Amino acid sequence: MGTLRAETVALRSLASMTRRRFIELGALGAAAASLGRLDARAAAKDPPQADPAADSEYLTREENFVNVGRGKPPPHELSEEKRRAVGLTHETWQLEVLPDPDSNAQVERPLSKEKGNALTWEQFMSVAEKKAVRFLHVISCTNMPKPLGMGLWEGVPLREVVWLTQPRTNIRRVYYYGYHNDDPKQRFQSSLPVGRVLEEPLGELPVVLCYKLNGQWLTAKRGGPVRMIVPGVYGNKSVKWIQRVVLTNDPRQNDTYADWNNDTDSPLKTCASFRSVPEKIKLGQVVPLTGVAQVGMSGLSKVQYWVAAHEAALPADDPNFTSADWRDAEILPAPDRWGGGLPDAKLPATPLQFDANTGKPREWPMRDSIAFWNARLSGLAPGKYDLRCRTIDTNGVAQPLPRPFPKSGQNAIQRVSLTVEG
């Protein structure tokens, strides 16, 4: 890709994008008659309401990422002197890439501190000059209901560093871990099949040793100097503070996360959540709904919402509300300004998911990313309501299916409350 000059996860301003077309709703029908009438004509003539998410950005600024750090203390809380001493600064960072001593994996040139040839920051940057890539990707936690942040990540494909060791035979899996306070009990480790490291399916993203977020060097809090970014899966694979990669002939997973009763290889799920819904409104007031959808392995076709009177009986024998009166929201287009602290909120050239000639995403919504959505309600009678949202993926499957089990990623249908005061 040549020299990458990027300098710094969420739309510079939703208002700066293509003018949004709020969904205007008709009557809910007999099944929801108790809700009162949602008058599309009234919504059309009412002036747009202030959008609480209008100043949000598509890319999340570094300081706004939700932090899921580990360690006692977390490595980013160490003093500058201590971080320098343990190899967590650019000047002192080194990466070891070794064969597993407990297997018969064979490499010609292991990179190790003991041999004095561990990869230094300067050497790593030399590889980056020729091999670095950029892409947009969401970070989500298996056990948390909303994305932690959306970033533009820059790094070197892990395979480029693996090939430096001249691997030979008996290598079936790669595992890796970062600094853990020199305490084996604090080690957080993840693993991947070697095939996923060396190759990705057409159109997919490579596993990278990442050193920049939104054009800026990774901070210690975000896992710097170098962290793993593994596309298409949850954040437990994207280990921070990386210092060692091990090539093994052991085919088994050896992820720390598996010991915590989690699915360690689950692909990202497609799911929606609300970003802003007022708790109370006055009779006759238009209600702007805004939300974010995480786009998982099955893509995103629709976002829908459902309004029900709080006291209304829920559909019988239908735990996923498939027979409810769902209405389509609007999925917003790709932004012109991406935010995240990038200069002029513009993306540098050229993220892997983008067409080099047009500078536009090859698909929208993009898998492994987020999309904003909105809708607009009016004509609600006085009372208390429950609002829910869900996604329909490109296979036509509605959230929380096809994978409703929480240990492989949270995607329960979210519910929020709204009171209309007479």
Secondary structure, 3 states (H helix, E strand, C coil): CCCCCCCCCECCCHHHCCCCCCCCCCCCCHHHHHHCCCCHHHHHHCCCCCCCCCCCCEECCHHHCCCCCCCCCCHHHCCHHHHHHCCCCCCCCEEEEEECCCCCCEECCCECCCCCCCEEHHHHHHHHHHHCEEEEEEECCCCCCCCCEEEEEEEEEHHHHHHHCCEEECCCEEEEEECCCCCHHHCCEEEEEHHHHHCCCCCCCCCEEEEEECCEECCCCCCCCCEEECCCECHHHCCCCEEEEEEECCCCCCCHHHHHCCCCCCECCCEEEEEECCCEEECCCCEEEEEEEEECCCCCCEEEEEEEECCCCCCCCCCCCCCCCCEECEECCCCCCCECCCHHHCCCCCCCCECCCCCCECCCCCCCEEEEEEEEECCCCCEEEEEEEEEECCCCCECCCCCCCHHHCCCCCEEEEEEEEC
